[in-house]
Amino acid sequence: MRTRTERDTRTAAQAYEENMTAIEALLKTLTGQLAEHKTKQATEPRNWGFTGDLAEVRSRLQTAVSFLANDEE
């Protein structure tokens, strides 16, 4: 990722694609992390900490979805 102090010679389309690729990779990683989390939760089904983790992730994802939908409150 470039810092603000570096001169950016990319076009908007290039920067868009770079960001899109990074987001897609993050979503893939998130999917894997969720699968691992689910496996851990299954070993401690009464542990509310796992539920809290997912509530936080859900909230952050909802913020991102609302931002892209221009539906922020």
CHARMM-style PDB file with segment names, atoms N, HN, CA, C and O in Angstrom:
ATOM      1  N   MET     1       0.851  -1.175   0.000  1.00  0.00      PROA
ATOM      2  CA  MET     1       0.000   0.000   0.000  1.00  0.00      PROA
ATOM      3  C   MET     1       0.894   1.233   0.000  1.00  0.00      PROA
ATOM      4  O   MET     1       1.889   1.282   0.723  1.00  0.00      PROA
ATOM      5  N   ARG     2       0.557   2.186  -0.774  1.00  0.00      PROA
ATOM      6  HN  ARG     2      -0.251   2.147  -1.361  1.00  0.00      PROA
ATOM      7  CA  ARG     2       1.328   3.422  -0.846  1.00  0.00      PROA
ATOM      8  C   ARG     2       0.960   4.350   0.297  1.00  0.00      PROA
ATOM      9  O   ARG     2      -0.174   4.358   0.777  1.00  0.00      PROA
ATOM     10  N   THR     3       1.941   5.128   0.721  1.00  0.00      PROA
ATOM     11  HN  THR     3       2.862   5.121   0.332  1.00  0.00      PROA
ATOM     12  CA  THR     3       1.664   6.136   1.751  1.00  0.00      PROA
ATOM     13  C   THR     3       1.259   7.430   1.077  1.00  0.00      PROA
ATOM     14  O   THR     3       1.460   7.610  -0.124  1.00  0.00      PROA
ATOM     15  N   ARG     4       0.695   8.317   1.851  1.00  0.00      PROA
ATOM     16  HN  ARG     4       0.532   8.172   2.827  1.00  0.00      PROA
ATOM     17  CA  ARG     4       0.247   9.600   1.304  1.00  0.00      PROA
ATOM     18  C   ARG     4       1.412  10.452   0.803  1.00  0.00      PROA
ATOM     19  O   ARG     4       1.223  11.310  -0.060  1.00  0.00      PROA
ATOM     20  N   THR     5       2.596  10.229   1.327  1.00  0.00      PROA
ATOM     21  HN  THR     5       2.750   9.533   2.028  1.00  0.00      PROA
ATOM     22  CA  THR     5       3.733  11.070   0.950  1.00  0.00      PROA
ATOM     23  C   THR     5       4.364  10.641  -0.367  1.00  0.00      PROA
ATOM     24  O   THR     5       5.102  11.418  -0.973  1.00  0.00      PROA
ATOM     25  N   GLU     6       4.091   9.425  -0.822  1.00  0.00      PROA
ATOM     26  HN  GLU     6       3.491   8.794  -0.329  1.00  0.00      PROA
ATOM     27  CA  GLU     6       4.635   8.976  -2.097  1.00  0.00      PROA
ATOM     28  C   GLU     6       3.808   9.542  -3.245  1.00  0.00      PROA
ATOM     29  O   GLU     6       2.588   9.671  -3.148  1.00  0.00      PROA
ATOM     30  N   ARG     7       4.492   9.875  -4.323  1.00  0.00      PROA
ATOM     31  HN  ARG     7       5.484   9.770  -4.401  1.00  0.00      PROA
ATOM     32  CA  ARG     7       3.786  10.343  -5.515  1.00  0.00      PROA
ATOM     33  C   ARG     7       3.116   9.145  -6.168  1.00  0.00      PROA
ATOM     34  O   ARG     7       3.762   8.144  -6.478  1.00  0.00      PROA
ATOM     35  N   ASP     8       1.827   9.261  -6.368  1.00  0.00      PROA
ATOM     36  HN  ASP     8       1.301  10.074  -6.117  1.00  0.00      PROA
ATOM     37  CA  ASP     8       1.044   8.162  -6.938  1.00  0.00      PROA
ATOM     38  C   ASP     8       0.851   8.426  -8.419  1.00  0.00      PROA
ATOM     39  O   ASP     8       0.208   9.402  -8.807  1.00  0.00      PROA
ATOM     40  N   THR     9       1.411   7.555  -9.243  1.00  0.00      PROA
ATOM     41  HN  THR     9       1.933   6.762  -8.928  1.00  0.00      PROA
ATOM     42  CA  THR     9       1.313   7.740 -10.687  1.00  0.00      PROA
ATOM     43  C   THR     9       0.280   6.811 -11.312  1.00  0.00      PROA
ATOM     44  O   THR     9       0.155   6.744 -12.535  1.00  0.00      PROA
ATOM     45  N   ARG    10      -0.457   6.094 -10.468  1.00  0.00      PROA
ATOM     46  HN  ARG    10      -0.355   6.148  -9.475  1.00  0.00      PROA
ATOM     47  CA  ARG    10      -1.493   5.202 -10.982  1.00  0.00      PROA
ATOM     48  C   ARG    10      -2.691   6.007 -11.478  1.00  0.00      PROA
ATOM     49  O   ARG    10      -2.929   7.135 -11.048  1.00  0.00      PROA
ATOM     50  N   THR    11      -3.428   5.397 -12.385  1.00  0.00      PROA
ATOM     51  HN  THR    11      -3.234   4.480 -12.733  1.00  0.00      PROA
ATOM     52  CA  THR    11      -4.698   5.993 -12.776  1.00  0.00      PROA
ATOM     53  C   THR    11      -5.735   5.615 -11.718  1.00  0.00      PROA
ATOM     54  O   THR    11      -5.499   4.732 -10.893  1.00  0.00      PROA
ATOM     55  N   ALA    12      -6.866   6.282 -11.752  1.00  0.00      PROA
ATOM     56  HN  ALA    12      -7.058   6.999 -12.423  1.00  0.00      PROA
ATOM     57  CA  ALA    12      -7.950   5.942 -10.829  1.00  0.00      PROA
ATOM     58  C   ALA    12      -8.381   4.495 -11.039  1.00  0.00      PROA
ATOM     59  O   ALA    12      -8.663   3.787 -10.072  1.00  0.00      PROA
ATOM     60  N   ALA    13      -8.435   4.056 -12.281  1.00  0.00      PROA
ATOM     61  HN  ALA    13      -8.206   4.631 -13.066  1.00  0.00      PROA
ATOM     62  CA  ALA    13      -8.837   2.680 -12.583  1.00  0.00      PROA
ATOM     63  C   ALA    13      -7.838   1.675 -12.017  1.00  0.00      PROA
ATOM     64  O   ALA    13      -8.232   0.628 -11.503  1.00  0.00      PROA
ATOM     65  N   GLN    14      -6.556   1.988 -12.110  1.00  0.00      PROA
ATOM     66  HN  GLN    14      -6.236   2.838 -12.527  1.00  0.00      PROA
ATOM     67  CA  GLN    14      -5.539   1.096 -11.558  1.00  0.00      PROA
ATOM     68  C   GLN    14      -5.645   1.019 -10.038  1.00  0.00      PROA
ATOM     69  O   GLN    14      -5.573  -0.065  -9.460  1.00  0.00      PROA
ATOM     70  N   ALA    15      -5.815   2.162  -9.399  1.00  0.00      PROA
ATOM     71  HN  ALA    15      -5.874   3.043  -9.868  1.00  0.00      PROA
ATOM     72  CA  ALA    15      -5.949   2.192  -7.948  1.00  0.00      PROA
ATOM     73  C   ALA    15      -7.211   1.457  -7.510  1.00  0.00      PROA
ATOM     74  O   ALA    15      -7.212   0.759  -6.497  1.00  0.00      PROA
ATOM     75  N   TYR    16      -8.283   1.620  -8.280  1.00  0.00      PROA
ATOM     76  HN  TYR    16      -8.282   2.187  -9.103  1.00  0.00      PROA
ATOM     77  CA  TYR    16      -9.540   0.926  -7.993  1.00  0.00      PROA
ATOM     78  C   TYR    16      -9.319  -0.582  -8.031  1.00  0.00      PROA
ATOM     79  O   TYR    16      -9.713  -1.290  -7.104  1.00  0.00      PROA
ATOM     80  N   GLU    17      -8.699  -1.070  -9.085  1.00  0.00      PROA
ATOM     81  HN  GLU    17      -8.380  -0.494  -9.837  1.00  0.00      PROA
ATOM     82  CA  GLU    17      -8.461  -2.505  -9.232  1.00  0.00      PROA
ATOM     83  C   GLU    17      -7.554  -3.037  -8.130  1.00  0.00      PROA
ATOM     84  O   GLU    17      -7.769  -4.140  -7.627  1.00  0.00      PROA
ATOM     85  N   GLU    18      -6.550  -2.265  -7.755  1.00  0.00      PROA
ATOM     86  HN  GLU    18      -6.376  -1.369  -8.163  1.00  0.00      PROA
ATOM     87  CA  GLU    18      -5.667  -2.665  -6.664  1.00  0.00      PROA
ATOM     88  C   GLU    18      -6.459  -2.821  -5.365  1.00  0.00      PROA
ATOM     89  O   GLU    18      -6.294  -3.798  -4.635  1.00  0.00      PROA
ATOM     90  N   ASN    19      -7.309  -1.852  -5.095  1.00  0.00      PROA
ATOM     91  HN  ASN    19      -7.443  -1.058  -5.688  1.00  0.00      PROA
ATOM     92  CA  ASN    19      -8.135  -1.916  -3.888  1.00  0.00      PROA
ATOM     93  C   ASN    19      -9.146  -3.056  -3.959  1.00  0.00      PROA
ATOM     94  O   ASN    19      -9.373  -3.745  -2.965  1.00  0.00      PROA
ATOM     95  N   MET    20      -9.749  -3.258  -5.118  1.00  0.00      PROA
ATOM     96  HN  MET    20      -9.565  -2.699  -5.926  1.00  0.00      PROA
ATOM     97  CA  MET    20     -10.713  -4.348  -5.283  1.00  0.00      PROA
ATOM     98  C   MET    20     -10.041  -5.693  -5.040  1.00  0.00      PROA
ATOM     99  O   MET    20     -10.603  -6.549  -4.357  1.00  0.00      PROA
ATOM    100  N   THR    21      -8.854  -5.887  -5.587  1.00  0.00      PROA
ATOM    101  HN  THR    21      -8.398  -5.192  -6.142  1.00  0.00      PROA
ATOM    102  CA  THR    21      -8.113  -7.133  -5.397  1.00  0.00      PROA
ATOM    103  C   THR    21      -7.782  -7.342  -3.922  1.00  0.00      PROA
ATOM    104  O   THR    21      -7.902  -8.454  -3.409  1.00  0.00      PROA
ATOM    105  N   ALA    22      -7.368  -6.283  -3.246  1.00  0.00      PROA
ATOM    106  HN  ALA    22      -7.271  -5.380  -3.663  1.00  0.00      PROA
ATOM    107  CA  ALA    22      -7.042  -6.384  -1.821  1.00  0.00      PROA
ATOM    108  C   ALA    22      -8.277  -6.722  -0.999  1.00  0.00      PROA
ATOM    109  O   ALA    22      -8.201  -7.534  -0.076  1.00  0.00      PROA
ATOM    110  N   ILE    23      -9.404  -6.118  -1.318  1.00  0.00      PROA
ATOM    111  HN  ILE    23      -9.466  -5.459  -2.067  1.00  0.00      PROA
ATOM    112  CA  ILE    23     -10.646  -6.395  -0.597  1.00  0.00      PROA
ATOM    113  C   ILE    23     -11.078  -7.839  -0.824  1.00  0.00      PROA
ATOM    114  O   ILE    23     -11.486  -8.516   0.119  1.00  0.00      PROA
ATOM    115  N   GLU    24     -10.993  -8.313  -2.052  1.00  0.00      PROA
ATOM    116  HN  GLU    24     -10.661  -7.763  -2.818  1.00  0.00      PROA
ATOM    117  CA  GLU    24     -11.355  -9.702  -2.337  1.00  0.00      PROA
ATOM    118  C   GLU    24     -10.462 -10.669  -1.558  1.00  0.00      PROA
ATOM    119  O   GLU    24     -10.943 -11.690  -1.067  1.00  0.00      PROA
ATOM    120  N   ALA    25      -9.177 -10.360  -1.440  1.00  0.00      PROA
ATOM    121  HN  ALA    25      -8.787  -9.530  -1.839  1.00  0.00      PROA
ATOM    122  CA  ALA    25      -8.266 -11.205  -0.665  1.00  0.00      PROA
ATOM    123  C   ALA    25      -8.633 -11.173   0.816  1.00  0.00      PROA
ATOM    124  O   ALA    25      -8.589 -12.201   1.492  1.00  0.00      PROA
ATOM    125  N   LEU    26      -8.993 -10.001   1.317  1.00  0.00      PROA
ATOM    126  HN  LEU    26      -9.029  -9.166   0.769  1.00  0.00      PROA
ATOM    127  CA  LEU    26      -9.407  -9.889   2.719  1.00  0.00      PROA
ATOM    128  C   LEU    26     -10.680 -10.689   2.988  1.00  0.00      PROA
ATOM    129  O   LEU    26     -10.802 -11.336   4.027  1.00  0.00      PROA
ATOM    130  N   LEU    27     -11.620 -10.644   2.058  1.00  0.00      PROA
ATOM    131  HN  LEU    27     -11.521 -10.118   1.213  1.00  0.00      PROA
ATOM    132  CA  LEU    27     -12.855 -11.411   2.226  1.00  0.00      PROA
ATOM    133  C   LEU    27     -12.579 -12.913   2.225  1.00  0.00      PROA
ATOM    134  O   LEU    27     -13.198 -13.663   2.980  1.00  0.00      PROA
ATOM    135  N   LYS    28     -11.662 -13.344   1.387  1.00  0.00      PROA
ATOM    136  HN  LYS    28     -11.160 -12.735   0.773  1.00  0.00      PROA
ATOM    137  CA  LYS    28     -11.288 -14.756   1.357  1.00  0.00      PROA
ATOM    138  C   LYS    28     -10.643 -15.153   2.687  1.00  0.00      PROA
ATOM    139  O   LYS    28     -10.945 -16.210   3.240  1.00  0.00      PROA
ATOM    140  N   THR    29      -9.767 -14.307   3.187  1.00  0.00      PROA
ATOM    141  HN  THR    29      -9.521 -13.448   2.737  1.00  0.00      PROA
ATOM    142  CA  THR    29      -9.131 -14.564   4.479  1.00  0.00      PROA
ATOM    143  C   THR    29     -10.171 -14.580   5.587  1.00  0.00      PROA
ATOM    144  O   THR    29     -10.122 -15.434   6.472  1.00  0.00      PROA
ATOM    145  N   LEU    30     -11.106 -13.650   5.546  1.00  0.00      PROA
ATOM    146  HN  LEU    30     -11.146 -12.956   4.827  1.00  0.00      PROA
ATOM    147  CA  LEU    30     -12.173 -13.599   6.544  1.00  0.00      PROA
ATOM    148  C   LEU    30     -12.978 -14.886   6.543  1.00  0.00      PROA
ATOM    149  O   LEU    30     -13.310 -15.410   7.607  1.00  0.00      PROA
ATOM    150  N   THR    31     -13.292 -15.399   5.374  1.00  0.00      PROA
ATOM    151  HN  THR    31     -13.022 -14.974   4.510  1.00  0.00      PROA
ATOM    152  CA  THR    31     -14.043 -16.651   5.271  1.00  0.00      PROA
ATOM    153  C   THR    31     -13.281 -17.783   5.962  1.00  0.00      PROA
ATOM    154  O   THR    31     -13.874 -18.584   6.685  1.00  0.00      PROA
ATOM    155  N   GLY    32     -11.997 -17.846   5.744  1.00  0.00      PROA
ATOM    156  HN  GLY    32     -11.515 -17.195   5.157  1.00  0.00      PROA
ATOM    157  CA  GLY    32     -11.177 -18.860   6.397  1.00  0.00      PROA
ATOM    158  C   GLY    32     -11.129 -18.678   7.903  1.00  0.00      PROA
ATOM    159  O   GLY    32     -11.209 -19.648   8.657  1.00  0.00      PROA
ATOM    160  N   GLN    33     -10.999 -17.429   8.340  1.00  0.00      PROA
ATOM    161  HN  GLN    33     -10.934 -16.641   7.728  1.00  0.00      PROA
ATOM    162  CA  GLN    33     -10.966 -17.141   9.770  1.00  0.00      PROA
ATOM    163  C   GLN    33     -12.295 -17.493  10.430  1.00  0.00      PROA
ATOM    164  O   GLN    33     -12.315 -17.987  11.558  1.00  0.00      PROA
ATOM    165  N   LEU    34     -13.393 -17.247   9.744  1.00  0.00      PROA
ATOM    166  HN  LEU    34     -13.377 -16.847   8.828  1.00  0.00      PROA
ATOM    167  CA  LEU    34     -14.705 -17.602  10.288  1.00  0.00      PROA
ATOM    168  C   LEU    34     -14.842 -19.116  10.444  1.00  0.00      PROA
ATOM    169  O   LEU    34     -15.412 -19.590  11.427  1.00  0.00      PROA
ATOM    170  N   ALA    35     -14.326 -19.867   9.489  1.00  0.00      PROA
ATOM    171  HN  ALA    35     -13.862 -19.482   8.691  1.00  0.00      PROA
ATOM    172  CA  ALA    35     -14.376 -21.329   9.584  1.00  0.00      PROA
ATOM    173  C   ALA    35     -13.570 -21.815  10.789  1.00  0.00      PROA
ATOM    174  O   ALA    35     -14.014 -22.703  11.516  1.00  0.00      PROA
ATOM    175  N   GLU    36     -12.398 -21.239  10.999  1.00  0.00      PROA
ATOM    176  HN  GLU    36     -12.037 -20.518  10.409  1.00  0.00      PROA
ATOM    177  CA  GLU    36     -11.582 -21.607  12.164  1.00  0.00      PROA
ATOM    178  C   GLU    36     -12.285 -21.227  13.462  1.00  0.00      PROA
ATOM    179  O   GLU    36     -12.274 -21.985  14.432  1.00  0.00      PROA
ATOM    180  N   HSD    37     -12.892 -20.054  13.466  1.00  0.00      PROA
ATOM    181  HN  HSD    37     -12.900 -19.438  12.678  1.00  0.00      PROA
ATOM    182  CA  HSD    37     -13.606 -19.569  14.648  1.00  0.00      PROA
ATOM    183  C   HSD    37     -14.757 -20.516  14.988  1.00  0.00      PROA
ATOM    184  O   HSD    37     -14.989 -20.830  16.155  1.00  0.00      PROA
ATOM    185  N   LYS    38     -15.467 -20.962  13.968  1.00  0.00      PROA
ATOM    186  HN  LYS    38     -15.279 -20.706  13.020  1.00  0.00      PROA
ATOM    187  CA  LYS    38     -16.594 -21.868  14.176  1.00  0.00      PROA
ATOM    188  C   LYS    38     -16.125 -23.192  14.776  1.00  0.00      PROA
ATOM    189  O   LYS    38     -16.790 -23.765  15.639  1.00  0.00      PROA
ATOM    190  N   THR    39     -14.984 -23.664  14.312  1.00  0.00      PROA
ATOM    191  HN  THR    39     -14.444 -23.199  13.610  1.00  0.00      PROA
ATOM    192  CA  THR    39     -14.419 -24.908  14.850  1.00  0.00      PROA
ATOM    193  C   THR    39     -14.064 -24.738  16.328  1.00  0.00      PROA
ATOM    194  O   THR    39     -14.344 -25.617  17.144  1.00  0.00      PROA
ATOM    195  N   LYS    40     -13.449 -23.612  16.666  1.00  0.00      PROA
ATOM    196  HN  LYS    40     -13.222 -22.898  16.003  1.00  0.00      PROA
ATOM    197  CA  LYS    40     -13.099 -23.347  18.069  1.00  0.00      PROA
ATOM    198  C   LYS    40     -14.353 -23.231  18.927  1.00  0.00      PROA
ATOM    199  O   LYS    40     -14.399 -23.746  20.044  1.00  0.00      PROA
ATOM    200  N   GLN    41     -15.373 -22.549  18.398  1.00  0.00      PROA
ATOM    201  HN  GLN    41     -15.335 -22.131  17.490  1.00  0.00      PROA
ATOM    202  CA  GLN    41     -16.610 -22.367  19.156  1.00  0.00      PROA
ATOM    203  C   GLN    41     -17.274 -23.705  19.435  1.00  0.00      PROA
ATOM    204  O   GLN    41     -17.874 -23.893  20.493  1.00  0.00      PROA
ATOM    205  N   ALA    42     -17.173 -24.622  18.506  1.00  0.00      PROA
ATOM    206  HN  ALA    42     -16.685 -24.469  17.646  1.00  0.00      PROA
ATOM    207  CA  ALA    42     -17.802 -25.934  18.669  1.00  0.00      PROA
ATOM    208  C   ALA    42     -17.214 -26.707  19.851  1.00  0.00      PROA
ATOM    209  O   ALA    42     -17.875 -27.576  20.419  1.00  0.00      PROA
ATOM    210  N   THR    43     -15.975 -26.389  20.218  1.00  0.00      PROA
ATOM    211  HN  THR    43     -15.437 -25.684  19.756  1.00  0.00      PROA
ATOM    212  CA  THR    43     -15.363 -27.056  21.367  1.00  0.00      PROA
ATOM    213  C   THR    43     -15.804 -26.443  22.691  1.00  0.00      PROA
ATOM    214  O   THR    43     -15.652 -27.058  23.746  1.00  0.00      PROA
ATOM    215  N   GLU    44     -16.350 -25.232  22.634  1.00  0.00      PROA
ATOM    216  HN  GLU    44     -16.474 -24.732  21.776  1.00  0.00      PROA
ATOM    217  CA  GLU    44     -16.835 -24.528  23.829  1.00  0.00      PROA
ATOM    218  C   GLU    44     -18.175 -23.857  23.531  1.00  0.00      PROA
ATOM    219  O   GLU    44     -18.258 -22.629  23.551  1.00  0.00      PROA
ATOM    220  N   PRO    45     -19.215 -24.628  23.257  1.00  0.00      PROA
ATOM    221  CA  PRO    45     -20.481 -24.046  22.808  1.00  0.00      PROA
ATOM    222  C   PRO    45     -21.154 -23.119  23.835  1.00  0.00      PROA
ATOM    223  O   PRO    45     -22.033 -22.344  23.460  1.00  0.00      PROA
ATOM    224  N   ARG    46     -20.777 -23.175  25.085  1.00  0.00      PROA
ATOM    225  HN  ARG    46     -20.062 -23.805  25.391  1.00  0.00      PROA
ATOM    226  CA  ARG    46     -21.380 -22.288  26.104  1.00  0.00      PROA
ATOM    227  C   ARG    46     -20.602 -20.990  26.310  1.00  0.00      PROA
ATOM    228  O   ARG    46     -21.000 -20.152  27.119  1.00  0.00      PROA
ATOM    229  N   ASN    47     -19.521 -20.824  25.601  1.00  0.00      PROA
ATOM    230  HN  ASN    47     -19.198 -21.505  24.945  1.00  0.00      PROA
ATOM    231  CA  ASN    47     -18.662 -19.652  25.750  1.00  0.00      PROA
ATOM    232  C   ASN    47     -19.228 -18.491  24.930  1.00  0.00      PROA
ATOM    233  O   ASN    47     -19.200 -18.514  23.699  1.00  0.00      PROA
ATOM    234  N   TRP    48     -19.739 -17.485  25.625  1.00  0.00      PROA
ATOM    235  HN  TRP    48     -19.761 -17.467  26.624  1.00  0.00      PROA
ATOM    236  CA  TRP    48     -20.344 -16.330  24.962  1.00  0.00      PROA
ATOM    237  C   TRP    48     -19.309 -15.419  24.309  1.00  0.00      PROA
ATOM    238  O   TRP    48     -19.667 -14.527  23.539  1.00  0.00      PROA
ATOM    239  N   GLY    49     -18.044 -15.635  24.606  1.00  0.00      PROA
ATOM    240  HN  GLY    49     -17.753 -16.359  25.231  1.00  0.00      PROA
ATOM    241  CA  GLY    49     -16.995 -14.824  23.979  1.00  0.00      PROA
ATOM    242  C   GLY    49     -16.996 -14.961  22.462  1.00  0.00      PROA
ATOM    243  O   GLY    49     -16.783 -13.988  21.739  1.00  0.00      PROA
ATOM    244  N   PHE    50     -17.236 -16.173  21.992  1.00  0.00      PROA
ATOM    245  HN  PHE    50     -17.409 -16.963  22.579  1.00  0.00      PROA
ATOM    246  CA  PHE    50     -17.291 -16.403  20.547  1.00  0.00      PROA
ATOM    247  C   PHE    50     -18.458 -15.638  19.921  1.00  0.00      PROA
ATOM    248  O   PHE    50     -18.342 -15.084  18.828  1.00  0.00      PROA
ATOM    249  N   THR    51     -19.568 -15.620  20.628  1.00  0.00      PROA
ATOM    250  HN  THR    51     -19.662 -16.070  21.516  1.00  0.00      PROA
ATOM    251  CA  THR    51     -20.737 -14.876  20.144  1.00  0.00      PROA
ATOM    252  C   THR    51     -20.421 -13.384  20.068  1.00  0.00      PROA
ATOM    253  O   THR    51     -20.800 -12.706  19.113  1.00  0.00      PROA
ATOM    254  N   GLY    52     -19.728 -12.888  21.076  1.00  0.00      PROA
ATOM    255  HN  GLY    52     -19.420 -13.439  21.851  1.00  0.00      PROA
ATOM    256  CA  GLY    52     -19.328 -11.481  21.084  1.00  0.00      PROA
ATOM    257  C   GLY    52     -18.395 -11.143  19.926  1.00  0.00      PROA
ATOM    258  O   GLY    52     -18.498 -10.083  19.310  1.00  0.00      PROA
ATOM    259  N   ASP    53     -17.481 -12.074  19.647  1.00  0.00      PROA
ATOM    260  HN  ASP    53     -17.397 -12.936  20.148  1.00  0.00      PROA
ATOM    261  CA  ASP    53     -16.579 -11.865  18.502  1.00  0.00      PROA
ATOM    262  C   ASP    53     -17.376 -11.654  17.218  1.00  0.00      PROA
ATOM    263  O   ASP    53     -17.130 -10.712  16.465  1.00  0.00      PROA
ATOM    264  N   LEU    54     -18.333 -12.546  16.983  1.00  0.00      PROA
ATOM    265  HN  LEU    54     -18.533 -13.311  17.594  1.00  0.00      PROA
ATOM    266  CA  LEU    54     -19.114 -12.455  15.748  1.00  0.00      PROA
ATOM    267  C   LEU    54     -20.014 -11.224  15.725  1.00  0.00      PROA
ATOM    268  O   LEU    54     -20.245 -10.644  14.664  1.00  0.00      PROA
ATOM    269  N   ALA    55     -20.518 -10.825  16.880  1.00  0.00      PROA
ATOM    270  HN  ALA    55     -20.331 -11.296  17.742  1.00  0.00      PROA
ATOM    271  CA  ALA    55     -21.334  -9.605  16.930  1.00  0.00      PROA
ATOM    272  C   ALA    55     -20.499  -8.398  16.504  1.00  0.00      PROA
ATOM    273  O   ALA    55     -20.991  -7.517  15.799  1.00  0.00      PROA
ATOM    274  N   GLU    56     -19.245  -8.359  16.929  1.00  0.00      PROA
ATOM    275  HN  GLU    56     -18.845  -9.074  17.502  1.00  0.00      PROA
ATOM    276  CA  GLU    56     -18.359  -7.249  16.550  1.00  0.00      PROA
ATOM    277  C   GLU    56     -18.049  -7.288  15.058  1.00  0.00      PROA
ATOM    278  O   GLU    56     -18.083  -6.255  14.389  1.00  0.00      PROA
ATOM    279  N   VAL    57     -17.751  -8.463  14.537  1.00  0.00      PROA
ATOM    280  HN  VAL    57     -17.723  -9.302  15.080  1.00  0.00      PROA
ATOM    281  CA  VAL    57     -17.468  -8.599  13.104  1.00  0.00      PROA
ATOM    282  C   VAL    57     -18.694  -8.204  12.292  1.00  0.00      PROA
ATOM    283  O   VAL    57     -18.584  -7.494  11.292  1.00  0.00      PROA
ATOM    284  N   ARG    58     -19.852  -8.663  12.726  1.00  0.00      PROA
ATOM    285  HN  ARG    58     -19.941  -9.239  13.538  1.00  0.00      PROA
ATOM    286  CA  ARG    58     -21.101  -8.329  12.027  1.00  0.00      PROA
ATOM    287  C   ARG    58     -21.316  -6.822  11.991  1.00  0.00      PROA
ATOM    288  O   ARG    58     -21.683  -6.268  10.955  1.00  0.00      PROA
ATOM    289  N   SER    59     -21.091  -6.165  13.114  1.00  0.00      PROA
ATOM    290  HN  SER    59     -20.794  -6.615  13.956  1.00  0.00      PROA
ATOM    291  CA  SER    59     -21.269  -4.716  13.193  1.00  0.00      PROA
ATOM    292  C   SER    59     -20.330  -3.992  12.228  1.00  0.00      PROA
ATOM    293  O   SER    59     -20.739  -3.067  11.525  1.00  0.00      PROA
ATOM    294  N   ARG    60     -19.081  -4.419  12.202  1.00  0.00      PROA
ATOM    295  HN  ARG    60     -18.749  -5.170  12.773  1.00  0.00      PROA
ATOM    296  CA  ARG    60     -18.109  -3.770  11.317  1.00  0.00      PROA
ATOM    297  C   ARG    60     -18.441  -4.013   9.843  1.00  0.00      PROA
ATOM    298  O   ARG    60     -18.292  -3.120   9.009  1.00  0.00      PROA
ATOM    299  N   LEU    61     -18.886  -5.219   9.535  1.00  0.00      PROA
ATOM    300  HN  LEU    61     -19.007  -5.944  10.213  1.00  0.00      PROA
ATOM    301  CA  LEU    61     -19.278  -5.493   8.152  1.00  0.00      PROA
ATOM    302  C   LEU    61     -20.505  -4.685   7.756  1.00  0.00      PROA
ATOM    303  O   LEU    61     -20.591  -4.193   6.631  1.00  0.00      PROA
ATOM    304  N   GLN    62     -21.451  -4.549   8.675  1.00  0.00      PROA
ATOM    305  HN  GLN    62     -21.381  -4.949   9.588  1.00  0.00      PROA
ATOM    306  CA  GLN    62     -22.648  -3.754   8.383  1.00  0.00      PROA
ATOM    307  C   GLN    62     -22.270  -2.305   8.105  1.00  0.00      PROA
ATOM    308  O   GLN    62     -22.863  -1.661   7.240  1.00  0.00      PROA
ATOM    309  N   THR    63     -21.287  -1.793   8.837  1.00  0.00      PROA
ATOM    310  HN  THR    63     -20.806  -2.317   9.541  1.00  0.00      PROA
ATOM    311  CA  THR    63     -20.801  -0.440   8.592  1.00  0.00      PROA
ATOM    312  C   THR    63     -20.234  -0.318   7.183  1.00  0.00      PROA
ATOM    313  O   THR    63     -20.504   0.658   6.483  1.00  0.00      PROA
ATOM    314  N   ALA    64     -19.449  -1.308   6.769  1.00  0.00      PROA
ATOM    315  HN  ALA    64     -19.229  -2.101   7.338  1.00  0.00      PROA
ATOM    316  CA  ALA    64     -18.872  -1.286   5.425  1.00  0.00      PROA
ATOM    317  C   ALA    64     -19.955  -1.370   4.353  1.00  0.00      PROA
ATOM    318  O   ALA    64     -19.900  -0.654   3.353  1.00  0.00      PROA
ATOM    319  N   VAL    65     -20.938  -2.246   4.563  1.00  0.00      PROA
ATOM    320  HN  VAL    65     -20.982  -2.828   5.375  1.00  0.00      PROA
ATOM    321  CA  VAL    65     -22.030  -2.394   3.595  1.00  0.00      PROA
ATOM    322  C   VAL    65     -22.826  -1.095   3.499  1.00  0.00      PROA
ATOM    323  O   VAL    65     -23.167  -0.647   2.404  1.00  0.00      PROA
ATOM    324  N   SER    66     -23.118  -0.502   4.639  1.00  0.00      PROA
ATOM    325  HN  SER    66     -22.841  -0.866   5.528  1.00  0.00      PROA
ATOM    326  CA  SER    66     -23.869   0.762   4.644  1.00  0.00      PROA
ATOM    327  C   SER    66     -23.084   1.861   3.937  1.00  0.00      PROA
ATOM    328  O   SER    66     -23.668   2.669   3.214  1.00  0.00      PROA
ATOM    329  N   PHE    67     -21.778   1.901   4.135  1.00  0.00      PROA
ATOM    330  HN  PHE    67     -21.304   1.245   4.722  1.00  0.00      PROA
ATOM    331  CA  PHE    67     -20.945   2.889   3.490  1.00  0.00      PROA
ATOM    332  C   PHE    67     -21.018   2.756   1.969  1.00  0.00      PROA
ATOM    333  O   PHE    67     -21.206   3.746   1.262  1.00  0.00      PROA
ATOM    334  N   LEU    68     -20.868   1.526   1.470  1.00  0.00      PROA
ATOM    335  HN  LEU    68     -20.716   0.722   2.044  1.00  0.00      PROA
ATOM    336  CA  LEU    68     -20.907   1.327   0.019  1.00  0.00      PROA
ATOM    337  C   LEU    68     -22.298   1.596  -0.560  1.00  0.00      PROA
ATOM    338  O   LEU    68     -22.424   1.992  -1.719  1.00  0.00      PROA
ATOM    339  N   ALA    69     -23.329   1.383   0.238  1.00  0.00      PROA
ATOM    340  HN  ALA    69     -23.226   1.061   1.180  1.00  0.00      PROA
ATOM    341  CA  ALA    69     -24.698   1.626  -0.220  1.00  0.00      PROA
ATOM    342  C   ALA    69     -25.125   3.082  -0.029  1.00  0.00      PROA
ATOM    343  O   ALA    69     -26.264   3.444  -0.323  1.00  0.00      PROA
ATOM    344  N   ASN    70     -24.209   3.911   0.463  1.00  0.00      PROA
ATOM    345  HN  ASN    70     -23.284   3.618   0.702  1.00  0.00      PROA
ATOM    346  CA  ASN    70     -24.525   5.301   0.778  1.00  0.00      PROA
ATOM    347  C   ASN    70     -25.734   5.398   1.706  1.00  0.00      PROA
ATOM    348  O   ASN    70     -26.601   6.257   1.546  1.00  0.00      PROA
ATOM    349  N   ASP    71     -25.762   4.498   2.670  1.00  0.00      PROA
ATOM    350  HN  ASP    71     -25.057   3.801   2.800  1.00  0.00      PROA
ATOM    351  CA  ASP    71     -26.896   4.402   3.584  1.00  0.00      PROA
ATOM    352  C   ASP    71     -26.450   4.598   5.033  1.00  0.00      PROA
ATOM    353  O   ASP    71     -27.026   4.023   5.957  1.00  0.00      PROA
ATOM    354  N   GLU    72     -25.427   5.409   5.211  1.00  0.00      PROA
ATOM    355  HN  GLU    72     -24.959   5.875   4.461  1.00  0.00      PROA
ATOM    356  CA  GLU    72     -24.920   5.632   6.556  1.00  0.00      PROA
ATOM    357  C   GLU    72     -25.828   6.553   7.332  1.00  0.00      PROA
ATOM    358  O   GLU    72     -26.398   7.503   6.794  1.00  0.00      PROA
ATOM    359  N   GLU    73     -25.949   6.252   8.604  1.00  0.00      PROA
ATOM    360  HN  GLU    73     -25.486   5.481   9.041  1.00  0.00      PROA
ATOM    361  CA  GLU    73     -26.779   7.097   9.475  1.00  0.00      PROA
ATOM    362  C   GLU    73     -25.926   7.978  10.319  1.00  0.00      PROA
ATOM    363  OT1 GLU    73     -26.446   8.760  11.116  1.00  0.00      PROA
TER     364      GLU     73
END
